[in-house]
Amino acid sequence: MSDVKNLVACKSCKRLYDSAQLKTSGQTACRLCGGALTKDWQGYLAIIDFEKSEIAKTMGISDNGKYALKVR
């Protein structure tokens, strides 16, 4: 798992990405929705089974992965 300090969040869907991996691949937007990325986020949420997760349903998450709870 990545160091939390190296993660960036999508401003639209709140998905978290490792900034070093994005830099290596040359990617500048979210792979899931194409939204802008930011280092300004709080709270860490790991969704393992979005279909059974009440939190995922509440947040509108439709894919397993790492997410931020709050993104600015």
TAQUI-V284687 format. One record per backbone hydrogen bond with DSSP energy under -0.5 kcal/mol. CO is the residue of the C=O (numbers start at 1). NH is the residue of the N-H. If there is no record, write none. Layout:
CO:NH + CO:NH
//
This chain:
3:6 + 4:7 + 6:19 + 8:17 + 9:38 + 10:14 + 14:68 + 15:10 + 17:8 + 17:19 + 18:22 + 19:23 + 20:24 + 21:25 + 22:26 + 22:27 + 28:37 + 30:34 + 35:30 + 36:11 + 38:9 + 39:41 + 40:72 + 42:69 + 42:70 + 43:69 + 45:47 + 45:67 + 46:48 + 47:65 + 49:52 + 49:53 + 52:54 + 53:57 + 54:58 + 55:59 + 56:60 + 56:61 + 65:47 + 66:16 + 67:45 + 70:42
//
